[in-house]
Amino acid sequence: MIVVSYADFSANINKYLPAASISGLKILPQKKDKKYSRHLKFVQAIEAASGILPSDIDVENEKTEAILKS
């Protein structure tokens, strides 16, 4: 049995078809890109939070005032 990745099989289908009829073929599932999904979740969280703070606010000044109040 020949074991190939999904990416390799899709790139070279004609290479594996003759061999598959003789010895069998197992195609491994396509893996998800974990980095991309992690970044996608972060971007979605940022997009969900956008618009919460007014655009004319001075964040550094607000931090300083909050520290001085406590």
PDB file of N, CA, C and O in Angstrom:
ATOM      1  N   MET A   1       0.847  -1.178   0.000  1.00  0.00           N
ATOM      2  CA  MET A   1       0.000   0.000   0.000  1.00  0.00           C
ATOM      3  C   MET A   1       0.891   1.240   0.000  1.00  0.00           C
ATOM      4  O   MET A   1       1.886   1.310   0.721  1.00  0.00           O
ATOM      5  N   ILE A   2       0.517   2.201  -0.814  1.00  0.00           N
ATOM      6  CA  ILE A   2       1.231   3.465  -0.900  1.00  0.00           C
ATOM      7  C   ILE A   2       0.498   4.484  -0.032  1.00  0.00           C
ATOM      8  O   ILE A   2      -0.722   4.623  -0.122  1.00  0.00           O
ATOM      9  N   VAL A   3       1.240   5.184   0.800  1.00  0.00           N
ATOM     10  CA  VAL A   3       0.659   6.213   1.663  1.00  0.00           C
ATOM     11  C   VAL A   3       1.221   7.558   1.219  1.00  0.00           C
ATOM     12  O   VAL A   3       2.435   7.759   1.206  1.00  0.00           O
ATOM     13  N   VAL A   4       0.320   8.487   0.851  1.00  0.00           N
ATOM     14  CA  VAL A   4       0.744   9.810   0.390  1.00  0.00           C
ATOM     15  C   VAL A   4      -0.079  10.883   1.086  1.00  0.00           C
ATOM     16  O   VAL A   4      -1.194  10.640   1.546  1.00  0.00           O
ATOM     17  N   SER A   5       0.494  12.062   1.149  1.00  0.00           N
ATOM     18  CA  SER A   5      -0.247  13.192   1.710  1.00  0.00           C
ATOM     19  C   SER A   5      -1.235  13.715   0.675  1.00  0.00           C
ATOM     20  O   SER A   5      -1.081  13.477  -0.523  1.00  0.00           O
ATOM     21  N   TYR A   6      -2.226  14.413   1.140  1.00  0.00           N
ATOM     22  CA  TYR A   6      -3.247  14.969   0.253  1.00  0.00           C
ATOM     23  C   TYR A   6      -2.618  15.950  -0.732  1.00  0.00           C
ATOM     24  O   TYR A   6      -2.950  15.940  -1.918  1.00  0.00           O
ATOM     25  N   ALA A   7      -1.719  16.791  -0.249  1.00  0.00           N
ATOM     26  CA  ALA A   7      -1.085  17.793  -1.104  1.00  0.00           C
ATOM     27  C   ALA A   7      -0.262  17.134  -2.201  1.00  0.00           C
ATOM     28  O   ALA A   7      -0.305  17.565  -3.353  1.00  0.00           O
ATOM     29  N   ASP A   8       0.489  16.090  -1.852  1.00  0.00           N
ATOM     30  CA  ASP A   8       1.311  15.397  -2.839  1.00  0.00           C
ATOM     31  C   ASP A   8       0.431  14.681  -3.863  1.00  0.00           C
ATOM     32  O   ASP A   8       0.718  14.713  -5.059  1.00  0.00           O
ATOM     33  N   PHE A   9      -0.630  14.042  -3.399  1.00  0.00           N
ATOM     34  CA  PHE A   9      -1.525  13.337  -4.314  1.00  0.00           C
ATOM     35  C   PHE A   9      -2.204  14.304  -5.275  1.00  0.00           C
ATOM     36  O   PHE A   9      -2.275  14.035  -6.474  1.00  0.00           O
ATOM     37  N   SER A  10      -2.701  15.420  -4.765  1.00  0.00           N
ATOM     38  CA  SER A  10      -3.397  16.367  -5.639  1.00  0.00           C
ATOM     39  C   SER A  10      -2.433  17.011  -6.644  1.00  0.00           C
ATOM     40  O   SER A  10      -2.856  17.400  -7.733  1.00  0.00           O
ATOM     41  N   ALA A  11      -1.156  17.130  -6.298  1.00  0.00           N
ATOM     42  CA  ALA A  11      -0.183  17.701  -7.215  1.00  0.00           C
ATOM     43  C   ALA A  11       0.263  16.704  -8.284  1.00  0.00           C
ATOM     44  O   ALA A  11       0.624  17.105  -9.391  1.00  0.00           O
ATOM     45  N   ASN A  12       0.239  15.400  -7.960  1.00  0.00           N
ATOM     46  CA  ASN A  12       0.755  14.363  -8.874  1.00  0.00           C
ATOM     47  C   ASN A  12      -0.233  13.212  -9.032  1.00  0.00           C
ATOM     48  O   ASN A  12       0.137  12.057  -8.828  1.00  0.00           O
ATOM     49  N   ILE A  13      -1.465  13.498  -9.387  1.00  0.00           N
ATOM     50  CA  ILE A  13      -2.490  12.457  -9.488  1.00  0.00           C
ATOM     51  C   ILE A  13      -2.089  11.377 -10.485  1.00  0.00           C
ATOM     52  O   ILE A  13      -2.219  10.189 -10.190  1.00  0.00           O
ATOM     53  N   ASN A  14      -1.613  11.763 -11.640  1.00  0.00           N
ATOM     54  CA  ASN A  14      -1.268  10.787 -12.682  1.00  0.00           C
ATOM     55  C   ASN A  14      -0.121   9.872 -12.265  1.00  0.00           C
ATOM     56  O   ASN A  14       0.005   8.765 -12.789  1.00  0.00           O
ATOM     57  N   LYS A  15       0.700  10.311 -11.350  1.00  0.00           N
ATOM     58  CA  LYS A  15       1.808   9.493 -10.870  1.00  0.00           C
ATOM     59  C   LYS A  15       1.302   8.331 -10.013  1.00  0.00           C
ATOM     60  O   LYS A  15       1.856   7.233 -10.064  1.00  0.00           O
ATOM     61  N   TYR A  16       0.250   8.571  -9.226  1.00  0.00           N
ATOM     62  CA  TYR A  16      -0.211   7.573  -8.259  1.00  0.00           C
ATOM     63  C   TYR A  16      -1.324   6.665  -8.772  1.00  0.00           C
ATOM     64  O   TYR A  16      -1.501   5.572  -8.234  1.00  0.00           O
ATOM     65  N   LEU A  17      -2.070   7.068  -9.776  1.00  0.00           N
ATOM     66  CA  LEU A  17      -3.194   6.250 -10.238  1.00  0.00           C
ATOM     67  C   LEU A  17      -2.782   4.858 -10.731  1.00  0.00           C
ATOM     68  O   LEU A  17      -3.421   3.884 -10.334  1.00  0.00           O
ATOM     69  N   PRO A  18      -1.763   4.711 -11.566  1.00  0.00           N
ATOM     70  CA  PRO A  18      -1.385   3.350 -11.986  1.00  0.00           C
ATOM     71  C   PRO A  18      -0.927   2.471 -10.816  1.00  0.00           C
ATOM     72  O   PRO A  18      -1.255   1.286 -10.765  1.00  0.00           O
ATOM     73  N   ALA A  19      -0.185   3.039  -9.897  1.00  0.00           N
ATOM     74  CA  ALA A  19       0.303   2.273  -8.749  1.00  0.00           C
ATOM     75  C   ALA A  19      -0.827   1.917  -7.790  1.00  0.00           C
ATOM     76  O   ALA A  19      -0.760   0.892  -7.113  1.00  0.00           O
ATOM     77  N   ALA A  20      -1.857   2.745  -7.725  1.00  0.00           N
ATOM     78  CA  ALA A  20      -2.970   2.500  -6.810  1.00  0.00           C
ATOM     79  C   ALA A  20      -3.753   1.252  -7.199  1.00  0.00           C
ATOM     80  O   ALA A  20      -4.240   0.531  -6.329  1.00  0.00           O
ATOM     81  N   SER A  21      -3.875   0.992  -8.486  1.00  0.00           N
ATOM     82  CA  SER A  21      -4.631  -0.192  -8.915  1.00  0.00           C
ATOM     83  C   SER A  21      -3.883  -1.486  -8.599  1.00  0.00           C
ATOM     84  O   SER A  21      -4.503  -2.543  -8.487  1.00  0.00           O
ATOM     85  N   ILE A  22      -2.569  -1.415  -8.456  1.00  0.00           N
ATOM     86  CA  ILE A  22      -1.766  -2.608  -8.173  1.00  0.00           C
ATOM     87  C   ILE A  22      -1.604  -2.833  -6.670  1.00  0.00           C
ATOM     88  O   ILE A  22      -1.872  -3.925  -6.167  1.00  0.00           O
ATOM     89  N   SER A  23      -1.170  -1.811  -5.968  1.00  0.00           N
ATOM     90  CA  SER A  23      -0.811  -2.020  -4.563  1.00  0.00           C
ATOM     91  C   SER A  23      -1.722  -1.304  -3.571  1.00  0.00           C
ATOM     92  O   SER A  23      -1.533  -1.477  -2.367  1.00  0.00           O
ATOM     93  N   GLY A  24      -2.681  -0.525  -3.998  1.00  0.00           N
ATOM     94  CA  GLY A  24      -3.555   0.207  -3.090  1.00  0.00           C
ATOM     95  C   GLY A  24      -2.978   1.567  -2.757  1.00  0.00           C
ATOM     96  O   GLY A  24      -1.777   1.802  -2.894  1.00  0.00           O
ATOM     97  N   LEU A  25      -3.836   2.445  -2.325  1.00  0.00           N
ATOM     98  CA  LEU A  25      -3.412   3.820  -2.066  1.00  0.00           C
ATOM     99  C   LEU A  25      -4.152   4.356  -0.847  1.00  0.00           C
ATOM    100  O   LEU A  25      -5.370   4.220  -0.731  1.00  0.00           O
ATOM    101  N   LYS A  26      -3.406   4.957   0.043  1.00  0.00           N
ATOM    102  CA  LYS A  26      -4.005   5.617   1.204  1.00  0.00           C
ATOM    103  C   LYS A  26      -3.591   7.081   1.154  1.00  0.00           C
ATOM    104  O   LYS A  26      -2.404   7.406   1.122  1.00  0.00           O
ATOM    105  N   ILE A  27      -4.593   7.960   1.149  1.00  0.00           N
ATOM    106  CA  ILE A  27      -4.334   9.395   1.102  1.00  0.00           C
ATOM    107  C   ILE A  27      -4.576   9.962   2.485  1.00  0.00           C
ATOM    108  O   ILE A  27      -5.680   9.861   3.021  1.00  0.00           O
ATOM    109  N   LEU A  28      -3.553  10.553   3.061  1.00  0.00           N
ATOM    110  CA  LEU A  28      -3.675  11.148   4.390  1.00  0.00           C
ATOM    111  C   LEU A  28      -4.485  12.438   4.300  1.00  0.00           C
ATOM    112  O   LEU A  28      -4.355  13.177   3.325  1.00  0.00           O
ATOM    113  N   PRO A  29      -5.317  12.718   5.301  1.00  0.00           N
ATOM    114  CA  PRO A  29      -6.152  13.928   5.243  1.00  0.00           C
ATOM    115  C   PRO A  29      -5.314  15.195   5.265  1.00  0.00           C
ATOM    116  O   PRO A  29      -4.194  15.222   5.776  1.00  0.00           O
ATOM    117  N   GLN A  30      -5.884  16.228   4.701  1.00  0.00           N
ATOM    118  CA  GLN A  30      -5.216  17.525   4.662  1.00  0.00           C
ATOM    119  C   GLN A  30      -5.230  18.124   6.060  1.00  0.00           C
ATOM    120  O   GLN A  30      -6.271  18.150   6.716  1.00  0.00           O
ATOM    121  N   LYS A  31      -4.084  18.604   6.515  1.00  0.00           N
ATOM    122  CA  LYS A  31      -3.979  19.184   7.851  1.00  0.00           C
ATOM    123  C   LYS A  31      -4.357  20.656   7.802  1.00  0.00           C
ATOM    124  O   LYS A  31      -4.125  21.347   6.810  1.00  0.00           O
ATOM    125  N   LYS A  32      -4.938  21.109   8.886  1.00  0.00           N
ATOM    126  CA  LYS A  32      -5.244  22.530   9.012  1.00  0.00           C
ATOM    127  C   LYS A  32      -3.995  23.261   9.473  1.00  0.00           C
ATOM    128  O   LYS A  32      -3.166  22.710  10.198  1.00  0.00           O
ATOM    129  N   ASP A  33      -3.876  24.474   9.052  1.00  0.00           N
ATOM    130  CA  ASP A  33      -2.757  25.297   9.473  1.00  0.00           C
ATOM    131  C   ASP A  33      -3.105  25.907  10.823  1.00  0.00           C
ATOM    132  O   ASP A  33      -3.950  26.798  10.905  1.00  0.00           O
ATOM    133  N   LYS A  34      -2.460  25.432  11.878  1.00  0.00           N
ATOM    134  CA  LYS A  34      -2.794  25.887  13.217  1.00  0.00           C
ATOM    135  C   LYS A  34      -2.458  27.361  13.427  1.00  0.00           C
ATOM    136  O   LYS A  34      -3.191  28.078  14.107  1.00  0.00           O
ATOM    137  N   LYS A  35      -1.356  27.806  12.846  1.00  0.00           N
ATOM    138  CA  LYS A  35      -0.988  29.211  13.005  1.00  0.00           C
ATOM    139  C   LYS A  35      -2.067  30.109  12.426  1.00  0.00           C
ATOM    140  O   LYS A  35      -2.434  31.122  13.022  1.00  0.00           O
ATOM    141  N   TYR A  36      -2.565  29.735  11.272  1.00  0.00           N
ATOM    142  CA  TYR A  36      -3.576  30.556  10.622  1.00  0.00           C
ATOM    143  C   TYR A  36      -4.838  30.611  11.461  1.00  0.00           C
ATOM    144  O   TYR A  36      -5.416  31.685  11.628  1.00  0.00           O
ATOM    145  N   SER A  37      -5.285  29.470  11.999  1.00  0.00           N
ATOM    146  CA  SER A  37      -6.516  29.475  12.777  1.00  0.00           C
ATOM    147  C   SER A  37      -6.348  30.278  14.066  1.00  0.00           C
ATOM    148  O   SER A  37      -7.293  30.920  14.524  1.00  0.00           O
ATOM    149  N   ARG A  38      -5.142  30.244  14.657  1.00  0.00           N
ATOM    150  CA  ARG A  38      -4.886  31.020  15.865  1.00  0.00           C
ATOM    151  C   ARG A  38      -4.942  32.512  15.547  1.00  0.00           C
ATOM    152  O   ARG A  38      -5.533  33.290  16.295  1.00  0.00           O
ATOM    153  N   HIS A  39      -4.325  32.903  14.437  1.00  0.00           N
ATOM    154  CA  HIS A  39      -4.337  34.305  14.044  1.00  0.00           C
ATOM    155  C   HIS A  39      -5.743  34.746  13.643  1.00  0.00           C
ATOM    156  O   HIS A  39      -6.146  35.879  13.907  1.00  0.00           O
ATOM    157  N   LEU A  40      -6.475  33.855  13.013  1.00  0.00           N
ATOM    158  CA  LEU A  40      -7.837  34.174  12.603  1.00  0.00           C
ATOM    159  C   LEU A  40      -8.709  34.461  13.822  1.00  0.00           C
ATOM    160  O   LEU A  40      -9.500  35.404  13.808  1.00  0.00           O
ATOM    161  N   LYS A  41      -8.573  33.663  14.868  1.00  0.00           N
ATOM    162  CA  LYS A  41      -9.339  33.888  16.099  1.00  0.00           C
ATOM    163  C   LYS A  41      -8.977  35.242  16.707  1.00  0.00           C
ATOM    164  O   LYS A  41      -9.849  35.966  17.187  1.00  0.00           O
ATOM    165  N   PHE A  42      -7.686  35.580  16.684  1.00  0.00           N
ATOM    166  CA  PHE A  42      -7.238  36.859  17.227  1.00  0.00           C
ATOM    167  C   PHE A  42      -7.819  38.019  16.428  1.00  0.00           C
ATOM    168  O   PHE A  42      -8.296  38.997  17.004  1.00  0.00           O
ATOM    169  N   VAL A  43      -7.781  37.911  15.104  1.00  0.00           N
ATOM    170  CA  VAL A  43      -8.314  38.964  14.245  1.00  0.00           C
ATOM    171  C   VAL A  43      -9.820  39.108  14.450  1.00  0.00           C
ATOM    172  O   VAL A  43     -10.336  40.226  14.474  1.00  0.00           O
ATOM    173  N   GLN A  44     -10.524  37.995  14.595  1.00  0.00           N
ATOM    174  CA  GLN A  44     -11.964  38.055  14.838  1.00  0.00           C
ATOM    175  C   GLN A  44     -12.266  38.727  16.175  1.00  0.00           C
ATOM    176  O   GLN A  44     -13.237  39.477  16.283  1.00  0.00           O
ATOM    177  N   ALA A  45     -11.453  38.470  17.188  1.00  0.00           N
ATOM    178  CA  ALA A  45     -11.650  39.114  18.487  1.00  0.00           C
ATOM    179  C   ALA A  45     -11.410  40.611  18.391  1.00  0.00           C
ATOM    180  O   ALA A  45     -12.145  41.397  18.987  1.00  0.00           O
ATOM    181  N   ILE A  46     -10.392  41.008  17.649  1.00  0.00           N
ATOM    182  CA  ILE A  46     -10.106  42.437  17.464  1.00  0.00           C
ATOM    183  C   ILE A  46     -11.260  43.109  16.719  1.00  0.00           C
ATOM    184  O   ILE A  46     -11.692  44.202  17.087  1.00  0.00           O
ATOM    185  N   GLU A  47     -11.756  42.445  15.665  1.00  0.00           N
ATOM    186  CA  GLU A  47     -12.863  43.018  14.904  1.00  0.00           C
ATOM    187  C   GLU A  47     -14.113  43.145  15.771  1.00  0.00           C
ATOM    188  O   GLU A  47     -14.868  44.108  15.634  1.00  0.00           O
ATOM    189  N   ALA A  48     -14.335  42.183  16.657  1.00  0.00           N
ATOM    190  CA  ALA A  48     -15.496  42.239  17.542  1.00  0.00           C
ATOM    191  C   ALA A  48     -15.367  43.380  18.542  1.00  0.00           C
ATOM    192  O   ALA A  48     -16.363  43.995  18.923  1.00  0.00           O
ATOM    193  N   ALA A  49     -14.129  43.663  18.969  1.00  0.00           N
ATOM    194  CA  ALA A  49     -13.908  44.714  19.963  1.00  0.00           C
ATOM    195  C   ALA A  49     -13.781  46.098  19.343  1.00  0.00           C
ATOM    196  O   ALA A  49     -13.844  47.096  20.060  1.00  0.00           O
ATOM    197  N   SER A  50     -13.605  46.181  18.040  1.00  0.00           N
ATOM    198  CA  SER A  50     -13.439  47.501  17.427  1.00  0.00           C
ATOM    199  C   SER A  50     -14.724  48.298  17.556  1.00  0.00           C
ATOM    200  O   SER A  50     -15.827  47.769  17.418  1.00  0.00           O
ATOM    201  N   GLY A  51     -14.558  49.555  17.819  1.00  0.00           N
ATOM    202  CA  GLY A  51     -15.713  50.423  17.991  1.00  0.00           C
ATOM    203  C   GLY A  51     -16.139  50.575  19.437  1.00  0.00           C
ATOM    204  O   GLY A  51     -17.006  51.397  19.737  1.00  0.00           O
ATOM    205  N   ILE A  52     -15.550  49.801  20.346  1.00  0.00           N
ATOM    206  CA  ILE A  52     -15.911  49.916  21.759  1.00  0.00           C
ATOM    207  C   ILE A  52     -15.354  51.209  22.338  1.00  0.00           C
ATOM    208  O   ILE A  52     -16.054  51.930  23.049  1.00  0.00           O
ATOM    209  N   LEU A  53     -14.090  51.501  22.034  1.00  0.00           N
ATOM    210  CA  LEU A  53     -13.473  52.740  22.500  1.00  0.00           C
ATOM    211  C   LEU A  53     -13.649  53.832  21.447  1.00  0.00           C
ATOM    212  O   LEU A  53     -13.504  53.570  20.253  1.00  0.00           O
ATOM    213  N   PRO A  54     -13.957  55.034  21.876  1.00  0.00           N
ATOM    214  CA  PRO A  54     -14.039  56.126  20.902  1.00  0.00           C
ATOM    215  C   PRO A  54     -12.679  56.382  20.261  1.00  0.00           C
ATOM    216  O   PRO A  54     -11.644  56.185  20.898  1.00  0.00           O
ATOM    217  N   SER A  55     -12.676  56.814  19.023  1.00  0.00           N
ATOM    218  CA  SER A  55     -11.413  57.001  18.319  1.00  0.00           C
ATOM    219  C   SER A  55     -10.650  58.225  18.796  1.00  0.00           C
ATOM    220  O   SER A  55      -9.446  58.325  18.555  1.00  0.00           O
ATOM    221  N   ASP A  56     -11.317  59.161  19.466  1.00  0.00           N
ATOM    222  CA  ASP A  56     -10.639  60.388  19.899  1.00  0.00           C
ATOM    223  C   ASP A  56     -10.094  60.299  21.321  1.00  0.00           C
ATOM    224  O   ASP A  56      -9.674  61.317  21.870  1.00  0.00           O
ATOM    225  N   ILE A  57     -10.088  59.128  21.928  1.00  0.00           N
ATOM    226  CA  ILE A  57      -9.618  58.976  23.305  1.00  0.00           C
ATOM    227  C   ILE A  57      -8.094  58.813  23.328  1.00  0.00           C
ATOM    228  O   ILE A  57      -7.522  58.160  22.455  1.00  0.00           O
ATOM    229  N   ASP A  58      -7.447  59.406  24.324  1.00  0.00           N
ATOM    230  CA  ASP A  58      -6.004  59.264  24.517  1.00  0.00           C
ATOM    231  C   ASP A  58      -5.797  58.133  25.517  1.00  0.00           C
ATOM    232  O   ASP A  58      -5.981  58.320  26.720  1.00  0.00           O
ATOM    233  N   VAL A  59      -5.420  56.978  25.026  1.00  0.00           N
ATOM    234  CA  VAL A  59      -5.317  55.779  25.852  1.00  0.00           C
ATOM    235  C   VAL A  59      -4.256  55.935  26.925  1.00  0.00           C
ATOM    236  O   VAL A  59      -4.492  55.566  28.075  1.00  0.00           O
ATOM    237  N   GLU A  60      -3.109  56.466  26.584  1.00  0.00           N
ATOM    238  CA  GLU A  60      -2.026  56.630  27.559  1.00  0.00           C
ATOM    239  C   GLU A  60      -2.437  57.570  28.690  1.00  0.00           C
ATOM    240  O   GLU A  60      -2.132  57.313  29.854  1.00  0.00           O
ATOM    241  N   ASN A  61      -3.121  58.643  28.353  1.00  0.00           N
ATOM    242  CA  ASN A  61      -3.591  59.583  29.363  1.00  0.00           C
ATOM    243  C   ASN A  61      -4.610  58.910  30.283  1.00  0.00           C
ATOM    244  O   ASN A  61      -4.579  59.113  31.497  1.00  0.00           O
ATOM    245  N   GLU A  62      -5.493  58.126  29.723  1.00  0.00           N
ATOM    246  CA  GLU A  62      -6.494  57.415  30.534  1.00  0.00           C
ATOM    247  C   GLU A  62      -5.827  56.409  31.463  1.00  0.00           C
ATOM    248  O   GLU A  62      -6.251  56.259  32.609  1.00  0.00           O
ATOM    249  N   LYS A  63      -4.803  55.724  30.998  1.00  0.00           N
ATOM    250  CA  LYS A  63      -4.074  54.780  31.852  1.00  0.00           C
ATOM    251  C   LYS A  63      -3.445  55.515  33.025  1.00  0.00           C
ATOM    252  O   LYS A  63      -3.537  55.073  34.170  1.00  0.00           O
ATOM    253  N   THR A  64      -2.806  56.638  32.730  1.00  0.00           N
ATOM    254  CA  THR A  64      -2.142  57.416  33.778  1.00  0.00           C
ATOM    255  C   THR A  64      -3.140  57.897  34.814  1.00  0.00           C
ATOM    256  O   THR A  64      -2.880  57.808  36.014  1.00  0.00           O
ATOM    257  N   GLU A  65      -4.281  58.405  34.365  1.00  0.00           N
ATOM    258  CA  GLU A  65      -5.308  58.868  35.299  1.00  0.00           C
ATOM    259  C   GLU A  65      -5.850  57.719  36.135  1.00  0.00           C
ATOM    260  O   GLU A  65      -6.100  57.902  37.326  1.00  0.00           O
ATOM    261  N   ALA A  66      -6.038  56.547  35.552  1.00  0.00           N
ATOM    262  CA  ALA A  66      -6.537  55.396  36.301  1.00  0.00           C
ATOM    263  C   ALA A  66      -5.533  54.960  37.354  1.00  0.00           C
ATOM    264  O   ALA A  66      -5.930  54.554  38.447  1.00  0.00           O
ATOM    265  N   ILE A  67      -4.253  55.033  37.056  1.00  0.00           N
ATOM    266  CA  ILE A  67      -3.222  54.664  38.022  1.00  0.00           C
ATOM    267  C   ILE A  67      -3.185  55.669  39.165  1.00  0.00           C
ATOM    268  O   ILE A  67      -3.054  55.282  40.326  1.00  0.00           O
ATOM    269  N   LEU A  68      -3.297  56.946  38.851  1.00  0.00           N
ATOM    270  CA  LEU A  68      -3.257  57.982  39.877  1.00  0.00           C
ATOM    271  C   LEU A  68      -4.481  57.933  40.796  1.00  0.00           C
ATOM    272  O   LEU A  68      -4.384  58.289  41.971  1.00  0.00           O
ATOM    273  N   LYS A  69      -5.626  57.496  40.275  1.00  0.00           N
ATOM    274  CA  LYS A  69      -6.834  57.407  41.087  1.00  0.00           C
ATOM    275  C   LYS A  69      -6.767  56.282  42.099  1.00  0.00           C
ATOM    276  O   LYS A  69      -7.388  56.376  43.158  1.00  0.00           O
ATOM    277  N   SER A  70      -6.037  55.231  41.807  1.00  0.00           N
ATOM    278  CA  SER A  70      -5.994  54.088  42.737  1.00  0.00           C
ATOM    279  C   SER A  70      -4.892  54.156  43.723  1.00  0.00           C
ATOM    280  O   SER A  70      -4.751  53.259  44.555  1.00  0.00           O
TER     281      SER A  70
END
